Structures are given as structure tokens and as C-alpha cells.
């Protein structure tokens, strides 16, 4: 797994051996960032279920102002720290080694919205619904926040509307997909 573009381009990242993490393949990551690129420069990026941190590190490498990584597994969190150090991106990053809902509550107290929230939860466990339930009344999102969920192709996102989010785009691959959501019925700028 490597960084595709930006300041840390071509640097290889470590992944925790034997963990239940599924690093996003380079090809899928490249497709994702081709879509996200307009949002990245200067953004606040939140990487939930961060695994080895490849997605958030890619965002930092491409010009995100800061990234927060949330990863519950100690070995994976140590990998994120190692990868940040190796790519010289530690200064703009924070790693929260805790479960996602605890981390969201902690970030909520800081009162700042994120530009992009990426989540790659364990597939088919209903985590995305728990996260959207939290974000429903949260200051962590505003009208401009783009939420991207990596999930299995079978995952149904019809629940998003009841939490005030709508799907703005969907990109399907062989075994999984990226679903892009924003608050409200289509975004509007204040």
C-alpha cells in the first residue's frame, strides 16, 4: 500500500499484519481521490475506522490542512503513527485510539465541522447507521461536509434520509462501493 500523489507520493505505508483491516486498493483509492480532489486542499479530514491510515494520509499528502484518524485497534493505531512519521505528516494529524462513537463525542466537544468524513467500517455490521445517527444533530457536519462511506455493494443506504442526509453520488467496484452523502436534500451554499 502506498501514497499515490502529493508530498508523500510513492512512499510505502505499513499495515498491521493479521488484522481484520482491508486496505483500500491503490486503484480504488486513486478513483476515490480523483472524485475528492476538489474538496481536499486546505480541508479538515476525518478518517473513521482508519485501519493503517492510508486514506487520511493520502488526503494530507494531497494538501488537507489536518486529519483526524480514529482507530480502535492498538496495532493499527501504532501503524498509523508509524506511517505519519514516515511520511512527515504527523504535525497535521491526530490519532484517536478509541471506538468511533467515543471519538465522535470527543470531537463534538471541540465544535468544529469537518470538510470530508471518510468511513470504512467492518462491512454489513450496521456501523454506518450508528455514525449517521450521531452526525444527525452534530456540529461535526455542515451543508458543505462530504461524507464518504466504503461499504459492500449489498449495503442499503435508504436510512440516510431519516438522519437528514442524501446520496449525491455512488461509485461501485467489483465487491464494494463508495457512497457520497451530504446533509439535506441536495446542498446549498449560505
Secondary structure as UniProt FT lines:
FT   TURN            7..10
FT   TURN            17..18
FT   HELIX           26..40
FT   TURN            41..42
FT   STRAND          44..48
FT   TURN            51..52
FT   HELIX           54..61
FT   TURN            62..63
FT   STRAND          66..70
FT   HELIX           74..86
FT   TURN            87..88
FT   HELIX           90..92
FT   STRAND          93..96
FT   HELIX           100..110
FT   STRAND          116..119
FT   TURN            123..124
FT   HELIX           127..135
FT   TURN            136..137
FT   TURN            139..140
FT   TURN            143..144
FT   STRAND          146..152
FT   TURN            153..154
FT   HELIX           158..163
FT   STRAND          165..172
FT   STRAND          176..183
//
